[in-house]
């Protein structure tokens, strides 16, 4: 299974479109599932994502204002060998606080939690929880630790491991880095 994790687009309220380099990379890859942290702010963008693969999405704090009112606030995605919790991440102070995110994951009873809202890529373990944030697909400003660098993450299953590939756009070039997560032991390595 090949999964795309993406979010925090803010189109058209902050950005005009997904950078062409990011969009081409996504369109040229076959995904089985898209996990979206919300803040599309454009219902048409959801349709574009759905044309690529089935989408699991939560409501971002700005989506409500742009007509995306019926999205859930959290989801548990039950895959064959593991579960992933999905939230947007608004309401966490300070933004992206790993202690609070870890607590939410424990409440959801998931070993992996995907969240957005910071507009900054992160992939790390806190306590025994793998915390994933794809950053902003457009590099949009986010009011917190945002980097201004467009980014997303892919997950590929390899036996009992998940291979995470983080992809970012820097000065017109796509840059990637990989991490391996052992589903059975919970170890994360580069």
C-alpha positions in Angstrom: 0.0 0.0 0.0 1.3 3.5 -0.9 -0.2 6.4 1.1 0.1 10.1 0.6 -0.1 12.3 3.7 -0.7 16.0 2.9 -2.6 19.1 4.2 -2.7 22.8 5.0 -3.2 24.0 1.5 -5.0 27.3 2.2 -6.1 27.7 -1.4 -7.2 30.4 -2.5 -7.2 32.3 0.8 -3.4 32.3 1.2 -2.0 30.6 -1.8 -3.1 30.4 -5.5 -2.3 26.7 -6.1 -0.1 23.8 -5.2 3.4 24.3 -6.6 3.6 22.6 -10.0 6.6 20.5 -8.9 4.7 19.1 -5.9 1.5 18.5 -7.9 3.4 16.7 -10.7 5.1 14.4 -8.2 1.8 13.6 -6.6 0.0 13.0 -10.0 2.9 10.8 -11.3 2.7 8.5 -8.3 0.1 5.8 -7.8 -1.5 6.1 -4.3 -3.9 3.7 -2.7 -5.0 6.2 -0.1 -4.6 9.9 0.8 -4.6 11.1 4.4 -5.3 14.8 4.6 -4.9 17.0 7.7 -7.4 19.5 6.4 -7.3 23.3 5.7 -8.0 22.8 2.0 -10.3 25.8 2.2 -11.4 24.9 -1.4 -14.0 22.1 -1.9 -12.7 21.7 -5.5 -9.3 20.7 -4.1 -11.0 17.8 -2.3 -12.4 16.6 -5.6 -8.9 16.8 -7.2 -7.5 14.7 -4.4 -10.3 12.2 -4.7 -9.5 11.8 -8.4 -6.1 10.4 -7.4 -7.1 8.0 -4.6 -9.7 7.6 -1.8 -9.3 10.4 0.8 -9.5 10.2 4.6 -9.7 13.8 5.7 -10.5 15.8 8.9 -11.8 19.4 9.2 -9.1 22.0 9.5 -9.7 25.1 11.6 -10.2 27.2 8.4 -12.3 24.7 6.3 -15.5 25.6 8.0 -15.4 29.2 6.7 -14.9 28.0 3.1 -17.8 25.5 2.9 -16.2 22.3 4.1 -18.5 21.9 7.2 -19.3 18.2 7.2 -15.8 16.8 7.7 -15.0 14.9 10.9 -12.7 16.5 13.6 -10.8 13.2 14.0 -10.5 9.8 12.4 -9.0 6.4 13.1 -7.7 4.7 10.0 -7.6 1.0 10.4 -5.1 -0.5 8.0 -4.1 -4.2 7.8 -1.2 -4.2 10.3 -1.6 -0.9 12.1 -3.9 2.0 13.0 -3.3 5.7 12.3 -5.1 8.5 14.2 -5.8 11.7 12.2 -6.5 15.2 13.6 -5.9 18.7 12.3 -4.1 19.9 15.4 -5.9 23.1 16.1 -6.5 23.6 19.8 -3.0 22.3 20.7 -1.0 25.1 22.5 1.8 25.6 21.7 1.2 24.4 18.2 2.5 20.9 17.5 3.2 20.2 21.2 4.3 16.5 21.3 3.1 15.9 24.8 -0.4 16.9 23.9 -0.4 15.0 20.6 0.9 11.9 22.4 -1.9 12.2 24.9 -4.5 12.4 22.1 -3.0 9.3 20.4 -3.3 7.4 23.6 -6.9 8.5 24.0 -7.5 7.3 20.4 -5.6 4.1 21.1 -3.4 4.5 18.1 0.4 4.1 17.8 0.7 6.6 15.0 -0.9 10.1 15.0 -1.0 12.3 11.9 -1.7 16.0 12.5 -1.2 19.3 10.7 -1.8 23.0 11.6 1.9 23.9 12.2 2.7 24.1 8.5 6.1 22.6 9.4 7.1 19.0 8.5 7.9 16.7 11.4 8.4 13.0 11.9 9.4 11.9 15.4 8.6 9.6 18.3 7.4 11.0 21.6 7.0 8.5 24.4 5.8 5.4 22.4 3.8 7.4 19.7 5.0 8.1 16.2 3.9 11.7 15.4 3.7 12.7 11.8 3.1 16.2 10.4 3.4 16.6 6.6 3.8 20.4 6.8 2.0 22.6 4.2 1.5 21.3 0.6 1.8 24.9 -0.5 4.3 26.3 2.0 1.6 28.6 3.3 2.2 30.8 6.3 0.6 29.2 9.4 1.0 31.6 12.3 3.3 29.3 14.2 6.5 27.4 13.5 5.7 27.2 9.7 8.7 27.0 7.5 7.3 28.4 4.2 8.6 25.2 2.5 6.0 23.2 0.6 6.1 19.5 1.8 4.2 16.2 2.0 5.0 12.6 3.1 4.5 9.2 1.6 4.3 5.9 3.3 5.1 2.6 1.6 4.6 -0.7 3.4 7.6 -3.0 3.3 6.9 -6.3 5.1 6.7 -5.3 8.8 8.1 -1.8 8.2 6.7 1.5 7.0 9.0 3.5 4.8 8.4 7.2 5.2 9.5 9.5 2.4 9.3 13.2 3.2 9.4 15.4 0.2 9.9 19.2 0.2 10.3 21.9 -2.4 13.4 24.1 -1.9 14.5 26.6 -4.5 12.5 24.8 -7.3 14.0 21.4 -6.5 12.2 18.4 -4.8 14.3 17.1 -1.9 13.5 13.9 -0.2 14.6 12.0 2.9 13.6 8.6 4.1 12.9 7.0 7.5 12.0 3.4 8.4 9.5 2.5 11.1 9.3 -1.0 12.4 5.6 -1.7 13.1 6.3 -4.5 15.6 8.9 -2.8 17.7 8.0 0.9 17.1 11.6 1.8 16.3 12.2 4.7 13.9 15.4 4.9 12.0 16.9 6.9 9.1 
